[in-house]
Amino acid sequence: MNRQNVRPLVLGAAVGATVVVLTYQAIRYMREQRKRLATQAEVDSFNTTQSATLSYGQVDHENTFSLAWEPPGRTAASGDTTLSIPEVHDSDAQPLLNLLYNIAENQARTDGYVHRGITCNICGQSPLCGVRFKCANCIDYDICERCEPKDLHNRTHLFLKIRVPLPPLANPRIPLFKPLYPGKERNASTLSWDEITKFKKDTNFEQFEIEALFQQYKSLCNSEKGISREVFDQCLGPLASGKNLVVDRLFKFYDKNNDRYVDFPEMLSGMSVLVKGSKLDKIPHAFDGYDLDNKGSISKENLRRMFKAYFNITIELVRDVVKACEEEMMANFDDSTGKPVSALFSAPIPADSSNNNAYVKAPIPGNPGGREGMWPVMEAMSQDAIDEMADNVYKIAKLHDGQRMTFAKFKEVSLMDNSLVAWFDALGTVF
């Protein structure tokens, strides 16, 4: 018997046990209260129904147990099977009943949203009630909130969460966009307990973080060897269009065995340093990034090349942010207010033909104060700044131009100057 067959039985047993325990507690309190308060008239309603008010999971397609508790002043819905018990004054039991009522009320509100014309592709519920999850990469694929955790669909597809129902005839019947994950549709590989234990020991991640990162790795992995360099570049978004030394050194940081692929242990180890590592943990890897000659030491030219690559990455990041801000401002900008009525007419006003000597201003080829002319100026200014930064590092390290910087010197300078390690965190974790 596989895990999928066992899970409904376990959930059914859990729900059944919960119903038995709560019913026993209700009957016990009913007997005690009747002895003490024989004349008490105000009662609460403890409803045990066959509706979907409080669901512990789908036990059967047609049979889902639910529980609801009605406080004083509220009546049960017609047709419900009601077990009436006196009001519980016990301080230990009342919070439990309050919790049951709050959960039941929240679930009832959620199920009030009915997506008419939509059917769950897993359990077949029609119309789909509650929160709807629509695949953004398929033509027509929807699942309900109870089936969504089962994760039976293509792992590389994205789902849209829809609470308020769309009009039935307005639902799109086309893929909204292409899959963003380059991984395989179904990747059945799993982690053993021994592997998880080893990863916990070797990294700074906990068990659940390791399992979540493994799911992310499988959605990106397009080869049995691991994540290729092409996928790594895709993860950089707009920065993948041009070649950059920082990107190359960061990929080398992940690819420890130099096979041009990043497997899961390498990905986990690298992200552990970038996400949870201290500055002392990052300094050795930053030093390896500067060591372009693989000599175990750094020259001033190595510093210049890495500083220049880091500056270019920063320029691209700023350029992308500025472009996005400009597009958003233009989309929200209304330039029609405060203009004369004549501004609504796009046709040009004819010039006076009698004035042949009228001065016509020649158009300016480009805007010298615009954003297009800003980047070359910044790039031209950067070379002097890069040379000055390299000189300052060597000055702090008390080295001459021809000398190479050892790791000990690099560590000493890095603890005083954060700019040496800045390139290492420039792109975050990439993944």
URZIMO-V992516 format. One record per backbone hydrogen bond with DSSP energy under -1.0 kcal/mol. CO is the residue of the C=O (numbers start at 1). NH is the residue of the N-H. Records with the same first field share a line. If there is no record, write none. Layout:
BEGIN
CO=NH / NH
END
This chain:
BEGIN
2=6
3=7
6=10
7=11
8=12
9=13
10=14
11=15
12=16
13=17
14=18
15=19
16=20
17=21
18=22
19=23
20=24
21=25
22=26
23=27
24=28
25=29
26=30
27=31
28=32
29=33
30=34
31=35
32=36
33=37
44=85
45=70
46=83
47=68
68=47
70=45
71=74
77=80
81=48
83=46
85=44
90=94
93=97
94=98
95=99
96=100
97=101
98=102
99=103
100=104
101=105
102=106
103=107
104=108
105=109
106=110
107=111
110=113
113=130
114=116
115=118
118=128
120=124
125=120
128=115
132=162
133=143
134=160
136=176 / 177
141=135
142=121
143=133
144=148
147=150
148=151
154=157
158=136
160=134
162=132
167=170
185=155
192=196
193=197
194=198
195=199
196=200
197=201
198=202
199=203
206=210
207=211
208=212
209=213
210=214
211=215
212=216
213=217
214=218
215=219
217=221
219=183
221=184
227=262
228=232
229=233
230=234
231=235
233=236
234=237
236=239
237=240
238=241
244=248
245=249
246=250
247=251
248=252
249=253
250=254
251=255
254=256
262=227
263=267
264=268
265=269
266=270
267=271
268=272
269=273
270=274
271=275
272=276
278=282
279=283
282=286
283=287
284=288
285=289
286=290
287=291
290=292
298=405
299=303
300=304
301=305
302=306
303=307
304=308
305=309
306=310
307=311
308=312
309=313
310=314
311=315
312=316
313=317
314=318
315=319
316=320
317=321
318=322
319=323
320=324
321=325
322=326
323=327
324=328
325=329
326=330
327=331
328=332
340=343
341=344
342=345
352=355
354=356
364=366
367=370
371=375
374=378
375=379
376=380
377=381
378=382
381=385
382=386
383=387
384=388
385=389
386=390
387=391
388=392
389=393
390=394
391=395
392=396
393=397
394=399
400=403
405=298
406=410
407=411
408=412
409=413
410=414
411=415
413=417
418=421
425=428
427=430
429=431
END
